[in-house]
Amino acid sequence: MELKELLDNPGTVAFSRLKYLQRFASDEQIAEFLNGLFQSAANARFDGNWEIVGDYLEKWDDIGIGLQYETLAIPETGSVPWATLGKPLSESKVALVTTGGVFLEGQTPYTERGDTSYRELPKGLNNDDIRIWHPGYDTGPATKDINCIFPIDRFREMEAEGVIGEIAETNYAFMGLIPDPQELIESKAPEVARKLKGDGVDIVFLAST
Amino acid sequence: MLVMMYKQVADALPSPRVCYVRFPFGVPLGEPGNADQQRVIVEDALHMVLNAKDPGTLQEMPYRWRREDYGRILTDRANYLSQPAQAAAGD
């Protein structure tokens, strides 16, 4: 058996950070991980403190993600844009944006990795009409409750409470698995930014999956 | 305002404000059905909109997934967003 096969996993949300060890870690790193896991589990049982195992796995989450990050082609970007909110939150218009591959029943689904298209999600959408297509993460939790990635109900509550002024009439969704983001940077993202500005949006809440 | 779970990528991008959460990928706001957890993260993000002073501010949230009492957090910080909003209006 290959050492990597010992880290076989179902690709579910519980493994979402650790899965990169199987893909990118060397045999030496995997052996180190498994050896440490064995020791932390034995110590946790002896001490009656399973926090040790949680902390250990989080340390290796970071190592795996660091290995995956080295494989990414992050585009060159300019300076950080900046604007301050010039009015109270209770008078502000908030738009939601998600990269979770959300679309509505009747809209064209996303079809493949690298799809830079976006979907418009009206404020008054029926949650039952929401669909998700995204090959890069476990969509099970968000399919159960869209607020995991697109917290429309939480913002509806805050609108009703007067915490925010209002939710924008149009909100936006992308499918964020885009290995070559050039078209997104040059065309689609500025297009959505112009629409948000045209709608008088004060705050954009973007949740990445 | 960006809620992100991938710190290295967040650091590499020119995002004005990043609320970094150590949650599993695919659930940036929290678990299905856990409205309190989702509300905590939403409020944290809006709090940054009101209070972050510098472009590129990244705030690392301390939450440990299921090992927190999110209802208690909301109770303990009632009206979390009201005072900063007044401050922002006066800027």
Boltz contact constraints between the chains, C-beta under 6 A:
constraints:
  - contact:
      token1: [A, 13]
      token2: [B, 24]
      max_distance: 6.0
  - contact:
      token1: [A, 13]
      token2: [B, 26]
      max_distance: 6.0
  - contact:
      token1: [A, 16]
      token2: [B, 24]
      max_distance: 6.0
  - contact:
      token1: [A, 16]
      token2: [B, 25]
      max_distance: 6.0
  - contact:
      token1: [A, 16]
      token2: [B, 26]
      max_distance: 6.0
  - contact:
      token1: [A, 69]
      token2: [B, 8]
      max_distance: 6.0
  - contact:
      token1: [A, 74]
      token2: [B, 12]
      max_distance: 6.0
  - contact:
      token1: [A, 77]
      token2: [B, 14]
      max_distance: 6.0
  - contact:
      token1: [A, 80]
      token2: [B, 14]
      max_distance: 6.0
  - contact:
      token1: [A, 80]
      token2: [B, 16]
      max_distance: 6.0
  - contact:
      token1: [A, 80]
      token2: [B, 55]
      max_distance: 6.0
  - contact:
      token1: [A, 80]
      token2: [B, 56]
      max_distance: 6.0
  - contact:
      token1: [A, 81]
      token2: [B, 16]
      max_distance: 6.0
  - contact:
      token1: [A, 82]
      token2: [B, 16]
      max_distance: 6.0
  - contact:
      token1: [A, 82]
      token2: [B, 55]
      max_distance: 6.0
  - contact:
      token1: [A, 85]
      token2: [B, 49]
      max_distance: 6.0
  - contact:
      token1: [A, 85]
      token2: [B, 88]
      max_distance: 6.0
  - contact:
      token1: [A, 88]
      token2: [B, 85]
      max_distance: 6.0
  - contact:
      token1: [A, 88]
      token2: [B, 89]
      max_distance: 6.0
  - contact:
      token1: [A, 89]
      token2: [B, 81]
      max_distance: 6.0
  - contact:
      token1: [A, 89]
      token2: [B, 85]
      max_distance: 6.0
  - contact:
      token1: [A, 137]
      token2: [B, 25]
      max_distance: 6.0
  - contact:
      token1: [A, 137]
      token2: [B, 26]
      max_distance: 6.0
  - contact:
      token1: [A, 138]
      token2: [B, 26]
      max_distance: 6.0
  - contact:
      token1: [A, 141]
      token2: [B, 27]
      max_distance: 6.0
  - contact:
      token1: [A, 141]
      token2: [B, 32]
      max_distance: 6.0
  - contact:
      token1: [A, 144]
      token2: [B, 32]
      max_distance: 6.0
  - contact:
      token1: [A, 145]
      token2: [B, 32]
      max_distance: 6.0
  - contact:
      token1: [A, 145]
      token2: [B, 33]
      max_distance: 6.0
  - contact:
      token1: [A, 147]
      token2: [B, 38]
      max_distance: 6.0
  - contact:
      token1: [A, 148]
      token2: [B, 27]
      max_distance: 6.0
  - contact:
      token1: [A, 148]
      token2: [B, 29]
      max_distance: 6.0
  - contact:
      token1: [A, 148]
      token2: [B, 32]
      max_distance: 6.0
  - contact:
      token1: [A, 151]
      token2: [B, 29]
      max_distance: 6.0
  - contact:
      token1: [A, 151]
      token2: [B, 38]
      max_distance: 6.0
  - contact:
      token1: [A, 151]
      token2: [B, 42]
      max_distance: 6.0
  - contact:
      token1: [A, 154]
      token2: [B, 38]
      max_distance: 6.0
  - contact:
      token1: [A, 154]
      token2: [B, 39]
      max_distance: 6.0
  - contact:
      token1: [A, 154]
      token2: [B, 42]
      max_distance: 6.0
  - contact:
      token1: [A, 163]
      token2: [B, 81]
      max_distance: 6.0
  - contact:
      token1: [A, 203]
      token2: [B, 49]
      max_distance: 6.0
  - contact:
      token1: [A, 205]
      token2: [B, 1]
      max_distance: 6.0
  - contact:
      token1: [A, 206]
      token2: [B, 2]
      max_distance: 6.0
  - contact:
      token1: [A, 207]
      token2: [B, 3]
      max_distance: 6.0
  - contact:
      token1: [A, 207]
      token2: [B, 28]
      max_distance: 6.0
  - contact:
      token1: [A, 208]
      token2: [B, 4]
      max_distance: 6.0
  - contact:
      token1: [A, 209]
      token2: [B, 26]
      max_distance: 6.0
